[in-house]
């Protein structure tokens, strides 16, 4: 599945009643949005810095400002940490609200679009981590 496919499924959960998802749809939607963000970043790193794909998500987010700019990196960081919190269910926490999910969905859709449309620059290869 592509990041867009995942976002489309999340949108479907946000806008229609899907039989059998009563009470579970908010976390399922959060998982789909989070997976879309992770897939977008994976595709981005594969094209720009393949070594980064084996790094943790935190490390990838730390690298992102250098390659994609501070604003986009900040958006990605905020979205990923919010979604990570929402997808780890604790008995004492409520599921994310539809408004929170829409906000994350819109933000991840923007991040996905910008990452997909950003050109691979020759300088990206120069910024790669040298083989040890």
C-alpha positions in Angstrom: 0.0 0.0 0.0 1.1 3.5 -0.7 1.0 6.4 1.8 -1.9 7.8 -0.2 -3.8 4.5 0.0 -3.4 4.5 3.8 -4.6 8.1 4.0 -7.6 7.3 1.8 -8.6 4.5 4.2 -8.2 6.8 7.2 -10.4 9.3 5.4 -13.0 6.6 4.9 -13.0 5.8 8.6 -13.4 9.5 9.4 -16.3 10.1 7.0 -18.4 7.0 6.8 -19.7 4.4 9.2 -17.7 1.2 8.6 -19.6 -1.9 10.0 -17.7 -3.7 12.8 -15.5 -0.7 13.8 -17.7 0.6 16.6 -15.5 2.0 19.3 -12.3 0.9 17.5 -12.3 3.2 14.5 -10.4 6.2 16.2 -7.3 4.1 17.0 -7.5 2.2 13.7 -7.7 5.6 11.9 -4.7 6.9 14.0 -2.7 3.8 13.0 -3.5 4.3 9.3 -2.3 7.9 9.4 0.8 7.0 11.4 1.6 4.2 8.8 1.1 6.7 6.0 3.6 9.1 7.6 6.1 6.3 8.1 5.7 5.1 4.6 6.2 8.6 3.2 9.4 9.0 5.2 10.6 5.6 4.1 10.1 6.4 0.5 11.7 9.8 1.0 14.8 8.3 2.6 15.1 5.5 0.1 15.5 8.1 -2.6 17.7 10.5 -0.7 19.7 8.7 2.0 19.1 5.0 1.9 21.1 4.4 5.1 18.5 6.4 7.0 15.8 3.7 6.4 17.5 1.4 8.9 17.5 4.1 11.6 14.8 4.5 14.2 12.0 6.9 13.6 13.5 9.4 16.1 16.8 9.4 14.3 15.0 9.9 10.9 13.1 12.8 12.4 16.4 14.3 13.6 17.9 14.1 10.1 14.9 15.5 8.4 15.5 19.3 9.0 18.8 19.0 7.1 17.2 17.4 4.1 13.6 18.7 4.0 13.7 21.9 6.0 12.9 22.9 9.6 9.2 23.6 9.1 8.4 20.3 7.4 10.6 18.4 9.9 8.7 20.1 12.8 5.4 19.1 11.3 6.5 15.5 10.8 7.9 15.4 14.4 4.6 16.8 15.9 2.5 14.4 13.8 4.5 11.3 14.5 4.8 11.9 18.3 1.1 12.7 18.5 0.1 9.7 16.5 2.5 7.5 18.5 0.8 8.6 21.7 -2.6 8.0 20.2 -1.8 4.5 18.9 -0.6 3.2 22.2 -3.7 2.5 24.1 -3.7 2.8 27.9 -6.8 1.9 30.0 -6.9 5.4 31.5 -6.7 7.3 28.2 -9.5 8.2 25.8 -9.1 7.5 22.1 -8.3 10.4 19.9 -11.2 12.6 18.8 -12.4 13.0 15.3 -11.1 16.6 15.3 -7.6 15.4 16.3 -7.6 12.7 13.7 -8.7 15.2 11.0 -5.9 17.5 12.0 -3.3 14.7 11.8 -4.7 13.5 8.6 -4.5 16.9 6.9 -0.9 17.4 8.3 0.3 14.0 7.1 -1.3 14.5 3.7 0.6 17.8 3.4 3.9 16.2 4.5 3.4 13.3 2.1 2.7 15.6 -0.8 5.7 17.8 -0.1 8.1 14.9 0.4 6.8 13.2 -2.8 7.2 16.3 -4.8 10.6 17.4 -3.5 13.3 16.7 -6.2 16.3 14.6 -5.5 19.2 17.0 -5.6 22.8 16.0 -6.5 23.8 17.7 -3.2 21.7 15.0 -1.4 24.3 12.4 -2.4 27.0 14.7 -1.0 25.2 14.9 2.3 24.9 11.2 2.7 26.7 9.4 5.4 30.0 8.0 4.2 30.5 4.3 4.3 32.6 3.3 7.2 
